[in-house]
Structure formats: C-alpha cells, structure tokens
C-alpha cells in the first residue's frame, strides 16, 4: 500500500503526476485524485504547468550513436526516425 500525496489515503497503485514539467516537480496520487486534478474542479496548485509543446523521449547512448550514423546532414532525430519508418513501410508494401 502507498499513500496518495493529495488525499493521503492508502491505495494499491499511485500515478505519477507532473506539477511542473520544466522543474520536474512530480507527486504521486491515486487514480481518483488524478481525475480530479485534471478536471475543471481540480485545485490550481496541482494543475500541470510548463507542459512541453514537444514530446521528449529518452534514448540510450547506443541508439543516439546509431541515429547519428544513419542520419543525413542537417537531419534532426525526429526527421531520421520518420524517414526510417516511412522507408520500412514502403518495403512492406513491395
């Protein structure tokens, strides 16, 4: 059992909730509190701020190296990944 940081109830499962994405401020809350936080009735102090406009993914050093090797000059990681996905889909159609 774990304690919800909002309602303080002991529950089996907690959800990781970002309060501030930029400063990586996280609390762990129960499912009910998480729904309340994201509803219109949720307290402002728990509402997420500084939400990134782009998704961030963590990659290993090995993946980073491989992307650098297969990337074309000036191509971003996003562009490399999308190109590789498109190339694979095209091969599946052949």
PyMOL commands that set and color helices and strands:
alter all, ss='L'
color gray80, all
select helices_A, chain A and resi 31-38+44-46+61-70+77-93
alter helices_A, ss='H'
color red, helices_A
select strands_A, chain A and resi 2-3+10-11+15-20+25-29
alter strands_A, ss='S'
color yellow, strands_A
deselect
rebuild
show_as cartoon
